[in-house]
Every structure is written in structure tokens, then in C-alpha cells.
Amino acid sequence: MTADSGGGAPPIVDMGAYEFSRRACATDADCDDFNVCTDERCNLAVQFCEYNDNAVQCDNGNACTTNDHCSNGFCSGMALNCDDRDICTDDTCDPTSGCAHVYNTAPCDDGDACTSNDTCSGGTCVSGAAPNCDDANVCTDDSCDSETGCVYVKGGIRLTQGDTTRCGCRQRDRDTALARWWLPVP
């Protein structure tokens, strides 16, 4: 509390967010400051109001706080966690309505190694294009595994003997012990 050292004006009582001129009173009801975070009473010995901060639960009217309680004459709370742990939403909080989750178009990962450039749409992660798993090697079977990505398996292609285009596969001829190149059958 601060007292006025001047002559005519009544002293001002500092109440945090509220300031009141020193009030004369006859009952506690005469001292109501309409602040849930203060306890007011009439000191009948001097017939003036007294105000003390309390720590009761309160509602500060802000939908972005939780567990509101009084402290130092003010009602405040902890910031509300609006994170929905969804990469495809932007999470915000409006003091009037609370948490909001707005769909975005951010890059994401759908968990499938056989897609690339996945993006968010409508709140979910949408698969992108399949990768090009063609290694341009006719001696491999090319495929894609959703856990590991592109897979290249040697063999599995019927081969015939030839000498115009070499695929890189070699097989030893047991009769002549000559190395020959093999080509896929058309």
C-alpha cells in the first residue's frame, strides 16, 4: 500500500490490477473490489477496507490457459498444449475458442519406402510417386519393398547364349571351360 503525502486527495491503495481510493466501510460488503483474487475485509478499528491477495482457483476467461489460479492479485494459468502430434495440421490457440488444428500441405513421410515426395492433404499424409527402381541392368529383377525401398535380385531372367549385346552375366561352360556372355530371351 502506498500513502498519499499530499494534502487533499485520499491515499491510493495499490491492488495489483486494481487501484482503489482508500474506502471507508462499516461492513465487509462495503469493500468488494470485484476481484476474485483478493480477499477484502472491513477493518472496523479504523473503518477502512483492507485487501489481501489469495491463491484460489479462478477463470481468467482465456481458453488458451488451464489450471487458472490467483497469484499476486491476478488470475492466470498454464499455457494449454494444443499439439495434436499430427504433422499434417498447424496447431494454434485462440483465447476465445481454444485449440485449433488447421490442415496444411507440409512434406511428410507415409512410412512406405516405395513412395517419395509424400505431402499432407486434408489432415493425412498422402503417398507421393513411386521411385524409379529400374537399374537398367537386364540381369536383375527390380522391385520395391515398402520397408526397405528398391530391391535388385540377380537371376530370375531366362538367359540364352549370344554375342551381340552383353548383359554382364557370366556363366562358365563346363564342357569347354570358356567364359560366355548370356542374354535375356526376348
Beta strands, then each sheet from edge to edge (+ up, - down):
strand 1: 12-15
strand 2: 18-21
strand 3: 38-43
strand 4: 48-53
strand 5: 65-71
strand 6: 74-79
strand 7: 89-94
strand 8: 98-103
strand 9: 119-121
strand 10: 124-126
strand 11: 140-145
strand 12: 149-154
strand 13: 159-161
strand 14: 170-172
strand 15: 179-184
sheet 1: 1+ 2-
sheet 2: 3+ 4-
sheet 3: 5+ 6-
sheet 4: 7+ 8-
sheet 5: 9+ 10-
sheet 6: 11+ 12-
sheet 7: 13+ 15- 14+
end
